[in-house]
Amino acid sequence: MHKRDGLCHRDIADRLGISIKTVEAHIGHAYAVLRGKAGIIYAFIFL
């Protein structure tokens, strides 16, 4: 919702009925997973 719909953390929290901190934690975790996967793909392609 953050990137796809351009919503800020507060708007996402309001729509889902959760705290802003929970939204921030989930987005942070998603970015960490993506960074990890990108590193694996990069290593596979270039090594």
Residue frames as a rotation matrix with the C-alpha (Angstrom) as fourth column:
MET 1
0.570 0.822 0.000 0.00
0.822 -0.570 0.000 0.00
0.000 0.000 -1.000 0.00
HIS 2
0.345 -0.517 -0.784 2.90
0.260 -0.749 0.609 2.30
-0.902 -0.414 -0.124 0.75
LYS 3
-0.708 -0.676 -0.206 4.53
-0.051 -0.243 0.969 2.07
-0.705 0.696 0.137 -2.66
ARG 4
-0.676 0.464 0.573 1.61
0.736 0.467 0.490 0.77
-0.040 0.753 -0.657 -4.70
ASP 5
0.319 0.930 0.180 -1.03
0.907 -0.355 0.226 3.27
0.274 0.092 -0.957 -3.57
GLY 6
-0.344 -0.565 0.750 1.28
0.331 -0.820 -0.467 6.04
0.879 0.087 0.469 -2.37
LEU 7
0.735 0.674 0.069 -0.18
0.131 -0.241 0.962 6.02
0.665 -0.698 -0.265 1.13
CYS 8
-0.198 -0.760 0.620 1.70
-0.673 -0.354 -0.649 7.35
0.713 -0.545 -0.441 4.13
HIS 9
-0.836 -0.222 -0.502 2.17
0.141 0.797 -0.588 5.17
0.531 -0.562 -0.635 7.19
ARG 10
-0.823 0.564 0.070 -0.64
-0.304 -0.331 -0.893 6.92
-0.481 -0.756 0.444 9.06
ASP 11
-0.089 0.822 -0.563 -3.14
-0.996 -0.088 0.029 6.28
-0.026 0.563 0.826 6.24
ILE 12
-0.320 -0.090 -0.943 -2.19
-0.332 0.943 0.022 2.61
0.887 0.320 -0.332 6.06
ALA 13
-0.980 -0.081 -0.180 -2.54
0.141 0.351 -0.926 2.26
0.138 -0.933 -0.332 9.83
ASP 14
-0.552 0.833 -0.039 -5.98
-0.658 -0.464 -0.594 3.90
-0.512 -0.302 0.804 9.73
ARG 15
-0.006 0.566 -0.824 -7.19
-0.926 0.308 0.219 1.66
0.378 0.765 0.522 6.90
LEU 16
-0.239 -0.183 -0.954 -5.95
-0.086 0.982 -0.167 -1.53
0.967 0.043 -0.250 8.56
GLY 17
0.754 0.577 0.315 -6.83
-0.313 -0.107 0.944 -0.56
0.578 -0.810 0.100 12.12
ILE 18
0.521 -0.678 -0.518 -3.27
0.830 0.543 0.124 -1.05
0.197 -0.495 0.846 13.42
SER 19
0.649 -0.327 -0.687 -0.68
0.238 -0.770 0.592 1.26
-0.723 -0.547 -0.422 14.95
ILE 20
0.858 -0.407 -0.313 1.73
-0.500 -0.526 -0.688 3.33
0.116 0.747 -0.655 12.91
LYS 21
-0.033 -0.914 0.405 4.63
-0.913 0.192 0.359 1.55
-0.406 -0.359 -0.841 14.60
THR 22
0.133 0.158 0.978 3.26
0.061 0.984 -0.167 -1.79
-0.989 0.082 0.121 13.37
VAL 23
0.972 0.209 0.107 3.09
0.132 -0.110 -0.985 -0.45
-0.194 0.972 -0.134 9.83
GLU 24
0.535 -0.838 -0.110 6.66
-0.840 -0.512 -0.182 0.84
0.096 0.190 -0.977 10.10
ALA 25
-0.126 -0.574 0.809 7.86
-0.620 0.682 0.388 -2.52
-0.774 -0.453 -0.442 11.46
HIS 26
0.459 0.380 0.803 6.19
0.311 0.778 -0.546 -4.46
-0.832 0.501 0.239 8.64
ILE 27
0.988 -0.131 -0.078 7.54
-0.129 -0.437 -0.890 -2.15
0.083 0.890 -0.449 5.94
GLY 28
0.258 -0.949 0.181 11.02
-0.956 -0.224 0.191 -2.32
-0.141 -0.222 -0.965 7.47
HIS 29
-0.045 -0.213 0.976 10.86
-0.236 0.952 0.196 -6.12
-0.971 -0.221 -0.093 7.55
ALA 30
0.803 0.402 0.440 9.69
0.321 0.331 -0.887 -6.24
-0.502 0.854 0.136 3.93
TYR 31
0.793 -0.576 -0.199 12.61
-0.572 -0.593 -0.567 -4.05
0.208 0.563 -0.800 2.83
ALA 32
-0.019 -0.827 0.562 15.05
-0.855 0.305 0.420 -6.26
-0.519 -0.472 -0.713 4.76
VAL 33
0.261 0.195 0.945 13.71
0.171 0.955 -0.244 -9.38
-0.950 0.225 0.216 3.03
LEU 34
0.982 0.146 0.124 13.97
0.150 -0.185 -0.971 -7.68
-0.119 0.972 -0.203 -0.36
ARG 35
0.481 -0.875 -0.051 17.55
-0.877 -0.479 -0.039 -6.56
0.010 0.063 -0.998 0.35
GLY 36
-0.099 -0.504 0.858 18.46
-0.507 0.768 0.393 -10.13
-0.857 -0.396 -0.331 1.28
LYS 37
0.518 0.377 0.768 16.88
0.422 0.669 -0.612 -11.57
-0.744 0.641 0.187 -1.85
ALA 38
0.966 -0.200 -0.162 18.52
-0.251 -0.595 -0.763 -8.92
0.056 0.778 -0.625 -4.03
GLY 39
0.166 -0.962 0.217 21.91
-0.920 -0.072 0.385 -9.85
-0.355 -0.264 -0.897 -2.56
ILE 40
-0.025 -0.103 0.994 21.35
-0.001 0.995 0.103 -13.53
-1.000 0.002 -0.024 -3.37
ILE 41
0.824 0.383 0.418 20.29
0.413 0.098 -0.905 -12.72
-0.387 0.919 -0.078 -6.93
TYR 42
0.772 -0.599 -0.212 23.25
-0.635 -0.719 -0.281 -10.36
0.015 0.352 -0.936 -7.38
ALA 43
-0.084 -0.841 0.535 25.67
-0.728 0.418 0.544 -13.01
-0.681 -0.344 -0.647 -6.15
PHE 44
0.225 0.255 0.940 24.13
0.296 0.902 -0.315 -15.65
-0.928 0.349 0.127 -8.41
ILE 45
0.960 0.226 0.164 24.33
0.227 -0.288 -0.930 -13.47
-0.163 0.930 -0.328 -11.50
PHE 46
0.763 -0.644 0.055 27.75
-0.540 -0.683 -0.492 -11.91
0.354 0.346 -0.869 -11.04
LEU 47
0.096 -0.784 0.614 29.76
-0.867 0.237 0.439 -14.65
-0.490 -0.574 -0.656 -9.33
